[in-house]
């Protein structure tokens, strides 16, 4: 799955059939000439952040119907509709009727400046008609609401302001499209220690899109047995070349952990997996494999997201943030509040993408399980400190039969490695104390799992929640 592709937008620009020939021979040309130049500027601007499907300016009913069909056939993520002036609405209402169910934004672009001083001049009169996008927008809004299409939004602004809104809307729509084409694999079960993380997979499929596939521990055991040790040795050599290895790491257990990780990735890929949810505290896994795989992804270019503790909601949060940001997303559990320093500490044991910043990764023993009875007790993992900077923090779980998102932006602070067995970091909200922040988060009824990724993606998350019918809470 290409998570970093550009969003694909279907752009429908509606012009006035009766204005089309007006202004021929004037200084700025006929209405149609002026609108073609305007359309070109819209396509050029939107193409800076998206792939634009533009069938040409729509004047006729048949053109509107053809545009709706082309958007479906070209599999656009969303459609953006703009009236270029006042226009007859017969084309618009057919477009609304014929367009398949997909996110739709109705926008109106306001000119940065105008120079209409005397409409007795034909050139200025045509410019007056041409500038009347507000009239068309108002007309369009009536049918827009009467059709009451789901996944719709509306905006007015200059081209730069509209482009900013369209970018957010299209990015969210791209995430929706990717989710609908994705597959989640669960290895091997939900986590019975935390029932609050359970979600209805049928509901996930209907509302979000991914189908759920189940992988078994025995599949993993058989795959481990089939792996050529030379492949494992090559992965270990690559890891050693990039990351510091603690002196107490057992090389046999290092080999076992990498081998199990690589085998797990192989069975997941064979199942077409985009998000792998591993129940890494399952005793069946420990009894048969002797460890929890600690080095996924073994290949930095791998786009499959892997999360621990059998939490599909937490996994979806991580996967969604990776789609929206185009960067590494990580799975965390806020551990405790350091009241004196005004921060909280969060992280997680088990699999976490550690390739975001190589200097922040150490290959270390899993001290938490070093004294356990399992065969490879203390097998090493990629001990990662999350890089400092602004992070979107997202929680997802099921509430009252609906998925909910609770999101905020926090600063990840420079942190040293000090929580053995856990990838981790220290965090601080810019406005709220940790006590205030978690009072607001937990008032919504959440679990302990969140995802983080660089940057502020709250607007995109809110747009995606609207498209998917999620509850959405922004803590800012």
JOFENDA-V665125 format. One record per residue. N is the residue number from 1. SS is DSSP state (A for helix, B for strand, O for the rest). PHI is phi in radians with two decimals (none if undefined). PSI is psi in whole degrees, 0 to 359 (none if undefined). Layout:
# JOFENDA-V665125
N,SS,PHI,PSI ; N,SS,PHI,PSI
This chain:
# JOFENDA-V665125
1,O,none,128 ; 2,O,-1.54,97 ; 3,O,-1.33,342 ; 4,O,-1.74,7 ; 5,O,-1.11,160 ; 6,O,-1.27,151 ; 7,B,-1.11,152 ; 8,B,-1.97,117 ; 9,B,-1.94,133 ; 10,B,-1.63,117 ; 11,B,-1.86,118 ; 12,B,-1.97,120 ; 13,B,-1.98,123 ; 14,B,-1.88,123 ; 15,O,-1.94,169 ; 16,O,-1.57,119 ; 17,A,-1.04,318 ; 18,A,-1.32,342 ; 19,A,-1.54,347 ; 20,O,-0.88,313 ; 21,O,-1.53,353 ; 22,O,-1.15,144 ; 23,O,1.55,5 ; 24,O,-1.04,131 ; 25,O,1.55,354 ; 26,O,-1.41,173 ; 27,O,-1.00,318 ; 28,O,-1.74,7 ; 29,O,1.48,179 ; 30,O,-1.20,161 ; 31,A,-0.85,314 ; 32,A,-1.09,321 ; 33,A,-1.12,316 ; 34,A,-1.13,318 ; 35,A,-1.24,330 ; 36,A,-1.13,318 ; 37,A,-1.13,320 ; 38,A,-1.13,317 ; 39,A,-1.06,318 ; 40,A,-1.04,321 ; 41,A,-1.18,324 ; 42,A,-1.16,313 ; 43,A,-1.08,317 ; 44,A,-1.08,316 ; 45,A,-1.18,314 ; 46,A,-1.20,333 ; 47,O,-1.23,347 ; 48,O,-1.17,335 ; 49,O,-2.26,3 ; 50,B,-2.65,166 ; 51,B,-1.63,120 ; 52,B,-1.80,127 ; 53,B,-1.76,110 ; 54,B,-2.19,109 ; 55,O,-1.45,6 ; 56,O,1.76,162 ; 57,O,-1.10,137 ; 58,B,-1.68,123 ; 59,O,-2.06,333 ; 60,O,-2.03,160 ; 61,A,-0.98,313 ; 62,A,-1.10,326 ; 63,A,-1.20,323 ; 64,A,-1.15,316 ; 65,A,-1.13,321 ; 66,A,-1.15,323 ; 67,A,-1.10,316 ; 68,A,-1.05,318 ; 69,A,-1.16,320 ; 70,A,-1.15,324 ; 71,A,-1.13,321 ; 72,A,-1.18,313 ; 73,A,-1.16,327 ; 74,O,-1.52,1 ; 75,O,0.94,52 ; 76,O,-1.20,155 ; 77,O,-1.36,328 ; 78,B,-2.77,169 ; 79,B,-2.11,147 ; 80,B,-2.18,125 ; 81,B,-1.98,133 ; 82,B,-2.39,127 ; 83,B,-1.43,128 ; 84,O,-1.43,346 ; 85,O,-3.00,192 ; 86,O,-1.04,146 ; 87,O,-2.69,153 ; 88,O,-1.01,143 ; 89,O,-1.68,8 ; 90,A,-1.13,326 ; 91,A,-1.27,319 ; 92,A,-1.10,315 ; 93,A,-1.21,332 ; 94,A,-1.26,323 ; 95,A,-1.09,314 ; 96,A,-1.06,322 ; 97,A,-1.28,322 ; 98,A,-1.56,338 ; 99,O,-1.16,125 ; 100,O,-1.06,167 ; 101,O,-1.17,111 ; 102,O,-2.79,161 ; 103,B,-1.01,136 ; 104,B,-2.37,127 ; 105,B,-1.98,129 ; 106,B,-1.71,122 ; 107,B,-2.24,156 ; 108,B,-2.30,125 ; 109,B,-1.69,123 ; 110,B,-1.65,134 ; 111,O,-1.15,147 ; 112,O,-1.16,328 ; 113,O,-2.71,158 ; 114,O,-2.33,155 ; 115,O,-2.41,50 ; 116,O,-1.61,114 ; 117,O,-2.15,333 ; 118,O,-2.72,102 ; 119,O,-1.42,5 ; 120,O,-1.16,336 ; 121,O,-1.38,126 ; 122,A,-1.07,323 ; 123,A,-1.07,317 ; 124,A,-1.27,327 ; 125,A,-1.10,316 ; 126,A,-1.15,325 ; 127,A,-1.15,323 ; 128,A,-1.05,314 ; 129,A,-1.12,320 ; 130,A,-1.18,331 ; 131,O,-1.46,358 ; 132,O,-1.45,39 ; 133,A,-1.08,333 ; 134,A,-1.11,324 ; 135,A,-1.11,311 ; 136,A,-1.06,321 ; 137,A,-1.10,318 ; 138,A,-1.16,317 ; 139,A,-1.06,314 ; 140,A,-1.11,326 ; 141,A,-1.12,329 ; 142,A,-1.09,308 ; 143,A,-1.20,328 ; 144,A,-0.99,317 ; 145,A,-1.43,329 ; 146,A,-1.16,322 ; 147,A,-1.23,332 ; 148,O,0.89,48 ; 149,O,-1.16,141 ; 150,O,-1.21,165 ; 151,O,1.04,40 ; 152,B,-2.05,154 ; 153,B,-2.57,172 ; 154,B,-2.54,144 ; 155,B,-2.73,154 ; 156,B,-2.33,139 ; 157,B,3.00,180 ; 158,B,-1.15,170 ; 159,A,-1.01,320 ; 160,A,-1.15,319 ; 161,A,-1.18,318 ; 162,A,-1.16,319 ; 163,A,-1.05,321 ; 164,A,-1.11,318 ; 165,A,-1.18,318 ; 166,A,-1.13,322 ; 167,A,-1.02,313 ; 168,A,-1.09,312 ; 169,A,-1.08,315 ; 170,A,-1.22,324 ; 171,A,-1.11,317 ; 172,A,-1.13,319 ; 173,A,-1.14,323 ; 174,A,-1.07,316 ; 175,A,-1.05,319 ; 176,A,-1.06,315 ; 177,A,-1.09,317 ; 178,A,-1.13,318 ; 179,A,-1.04,320 ; 180,A,-1.21,341 ; 181,O,-1.80,6 ; 182,O,-1.67,166 ; 183,B,-2.31,133 ; 184,B,-1.77,133 ; 185,B,-2.01,134 ; 186,B,-1.91,122 ; 187,B,-2.08,107 ; 188,O,-2.01,354 ; 189,O,-2.78,167 ; 190,O,-1.12,164 ; 191,O,-1.61,108 ; 192,O,-1.18,347 ; 193,O,-1.38,347 ; 194,O,-2.47,81 ; 195,A,-1.11,333 ; 196,A,-1.10,342 ; 197,A,-1.51,355 ; 198,O,-1.14,142 ; 199,O,-2.30,159 ; 200,O,-1.46,110 ; 201,A,-1.13,331 ; 202,A,-1.18,320 ; 203,A,-1.14,320 ; 204,A,-1.04,316 ; 205,A,-1.13,316 ; 206,A,-1.19,315 ; 207,A,-1.61,330 ; 208,O,-1.94,315 ; 209,O,2.28,318 ; 210,O,-1.16,142 ; 211,B,-1.59,155 ; 212,B,-1.85,129 ; 213,B,-2.07,142 ; 214,B,-1.84,130 ; 215,B,-1.89,150 ; 216,O,-1.93,157 ; 217,A,-1.10,324 ; 218,A,-1.15,325 ; 219,A,-1.01,316 ; 220,A,-1.12,315 ; 221,A,-1.03,315 ; 222,A,-1.14,323 ; 223,A,-1.20,320 ; 224,A,-1.00,316 ; 225,A,-1.13,337 ; 226,A,-1.59,353 ; 227,O,-1.35,132 ; 228,O,-1.25,126 ; 229,A,-1.07,336 ; 230,A,-1.17,327 ; 231,A,-1.14,316 ; 232,A,-1.09,317 ; 233,A,-1.05,323 ; 234,A,-1.15,319 ; 235,A,-1.14,318 ; 236,A,-1.11,317 ; 237,A,-1.06,320 ; 238,A,-1.16,318 ; 239,A,-1.10,317 ; 240,A,-1.13,329 ; 241,A,-1.27,340 ; 242,A,-1.85,328 ; 243,O,-2.21,147 ; 244,B,-1.23,139 ; 245,B,-1.95,126 ; 246,O,-1.14,144 ; 247,O,-1.15,339 ; 248,O,-1.58,10 ; 249,O,-1.30,126 ; 250,O,-1.37,120 ; 251,A,-1.08,327 ; 252,A,-1.17,317 ; 253,A,-1.25,328 ; 254,A,-1.04,312 ; 255,A,-1.06,317 ; 256,A,-1.12,320 ; 257,A,-1.18,316 ; 258,A,-1.14,319 ; 259,A,-1.11,316 ; 260,A,-1.13,321 ; 261,A,-1.10,313 ; 262,A,-1.12,320 ; 263,A,-1.12,319 ; 264,A,-1.09,317 ; 265,A,-1.10,322 ; 266,A,-1.16,315 ; 267,A,-1.21,328 ; 268,A,-1.19,317 ; 269,A,-1.16,323 ; 270,A,-1.07,331 ; 271,O,-1.50,5 ; 272,O,1.25,32 ; 273,O,-1.34,136 ; 274,O,-1.88,328 ; 275,B,-2.26,117 ; 276,B,-1.80,120 ; 277,B,-1.86,111 ; 278,B,-1.78,125 ; 279,O,-1.47,88 ; 280,O,-1.51,5 ; 281,O,-2.03,24 ; 282,O,-1.40,125 ; 283,A,-1.12,331 ; 284,A,-1.09,321 ; 285,A,-1.09,313 ; 286,A,-1.15,320 ; 287,A,-1.15,326 ; 288,A,-1.73,331 ; 289,A,-1.86,329 ; 290,O,1.51,4 ; 291,O,-2.92,175 ; 292,O,-1.92,129 ; 293,O,-0.98,130 ; 294,O,-2.08,13 ; 295,O,-2.31,25 ; 296,O,-1.49,136 ; 297,O,-1.47,137 ; 298,O,-1.23,336 ; 299,O,-1.93,121 ; 300,O,-1.02,336 ; 301,O,-1.43,354 ; 302,O,-1.16,130 ; 303,O,-1.65,348 ; 304,O,-1.12,130 ; 305,B,-1.64,135 ; 306,B,-2.16,133 ; 307,B,-2.30,160 ; 308,O,-1.69,179 ; 309,O,1.10,22 ; 310,O,1.07,25 ; 311,O,-1.75,100 ; 312,A,-1.17,321 ; 313,A,-1.06,313 ; 314,A,-1.11,324 ; 315,A,-1.15,317 ; 316,A,-1.10,321 ; 317,A,-1.04,316 ; 318,A,-1.15,315 ; 319,A,-1.12,316 ; 320,A,-1.10,317 ; 321,A,-1.13,325 ; 322,A,-1.18,324 ; 323,A,-1.15,312 ; 324,A,-1.18,321 ; 325,A,-1.54,334 ; 326,O,1.25,11 ; 327,O,-2.20,175 ; 328,O,-1.08,135 ; 329,B,-2.00,148 ; 330,B,-2.20,157 ; 331,B,-1.83,125 ; 332,B,-2.35,164 ; 333,B,-2.34,111 ; 334,B,-1.03,122 ; 335,B,-1.52,304 ; 336,B,-2.74,162 ; 337,B,-1.76,129 ; 338,B,-1.68,91 ; 339,A,-1.06,317 ; 340,A,-1.08,327 ; 341,A,-1.73,356 ; 342,O,1.17,42 ; 343,B,-2.56,171 ; 344,B,-2.22,157 ; 345,B,-1.96,133 ; 346,B,-2.48,159 ; 347,B,2.99,199 ; 348,B,-2.90,150 ; 349,O,-1.45,170 ; 350,O,1.45,194 ; 351,O,-1.12,136 ; 352,O,-2.73,134 ; 353,O,-1.08,122 ; 354,O,-1.97,10 ; 355,O,-1.63,358 ; 356,O,-1.06,320 ; 357,O,-2.53,101 ; 358,A,-0.96,324 ; 359,A,-1.18,349 ; 360,A,-1.64,6 ; 361,B,-1.98,133 ; 362,B,-2.22,137 ; 363,B,-1.51,114 ; 364,B,-2.38,160 ; 365,B,-1.15,146 ; 366,O,-1.43,88 ; 367,A,-1.11,332 ; 368,A,-1.05,326 ; 369,A,-1.92,11 ; 370,O,-1.11,331 ; 371,O,-1.84,15 ; 372,O,-1.36,167 ; 373,O,-1.47,2 ; 374,O,-1.29,156 ; 375,O,-0.93,315 ; 376,O,-1.92,43 ; 377,O,-0.94,131 ; 378,O,1.45,10 ; 379,O,-0.94,141 ; 380,B,-1.30,167 ; 381,B,-2.59,173 ; 382,B,-1.49,103 ; 383,B,-1.50,112 ; 384,B,-2.12,137 ; 385,B,-1.81,123 ; 386,O,-1.13,136 ; 387,O,-1.10,145 ; 388,O,-1.19,160 ; 389,B,2.30,176 ; 390,B,-1.18,134 ; 391,B,-2.32,138 ; 392,B,-1.42,132 ; 393,B,-2.03,122 ; 394,B,-2.21,131 ; 395,B,-1.91,141 ; 396,B,-2.37,134 ; 397,B,-2.78,176 ; 398,B,-1.70,136 ; 399,B,-2.47,122 ; 400,O,0.93,40 ; 401,O,1.40,3 ; 402,B,-2.18,150 ; 403,B,-1.32,143 ; 404,B,-2.17,148 ; 405,B,-2.05,132 ; 406,B,-2.18,118 ; 407,B,-2.34,150 ; 408,B,-2.68,175 ; 409,B,-2.06,131 ; 410,B,-2.26,162 ; 411,B,-1.69,127 ; 412,B,-1.53,123 ; 413,B,-1.61,154 ; 414,O,-0.97,128 ; 415,O,-2.40,141 ; 416,O,-1.65,165 ; 417,O,-1.27,114 ; 418,O,-2.51,346 ; 419,O,-1.71,95 ; 420,O,-1.02,140 ; 421,O,1.37,357 ; 422,O,-2.23,126 ; 423,B,-1.17,139 ; 424,B,-2.83,174 ; 425,B,-2.99,171 ; 426,B,-1.80,145 ; 427,B,-2.36,153 ; 428,B,-2.57,135 ; 429,O,-1.47,144 ; 430,O,-1.31,337 ; 431,O,-1.94,317 ; 432,O,-1.81,148 ; 433,O,-1.19,162 ; 434,A,-0.99,323 ; 435,A,-1.11,316 ; 436,A,-1.15,318 ; 437,A,-1.04,311 ; 438,A,-1.35,339 ; 439,A,-1.12,318 ; 440,A,-1.23,319 ; 441,A,-1.14,310 ; 442,A,-1.29,343 ; 443,O,-1.08,341 ; 444,O,-1.56,353 ; 445,O,1.33,84 ; 446,O,-2.11,185 ; 447,O,-1.98,190 ; 448,O,-1.55,359 ; 449,B,-1.79,138 ; 450,B,-2.43,166 ; 451,B,-2.12,152 ; 452,B,-2.31,150 ; 453,B,-2.69,156 ; 454,B,-1.10,143 ; 455,O,1.66,174 ; 456,O,-1.84,114 ; 457,O,-2.16,27 ; 458,A,-1.14,320 ; 459,A,-1.11,318 ; 460,A,-1.13,320 ; 461,A,-1.12,319 ; 462,A,-1.13,319 ; 463,A,-1.13,318 ; 464,A,-1.13,319 ; 465,A,-1.05,319 ; 466,A,-1.08,316 ; 467,A,-1.16,327 ; 468,A,-1.72,357 ; 469,O,1.32,28 ; 470,O,-1.47,156 ; 471,B,-1.25,140 ; 472,B,-2.37,130 ; 473,B,-2.21,124 ; 474,B,-1.82,120 ; 475,B,-1.79,96 ; 476,O,-2.52,none
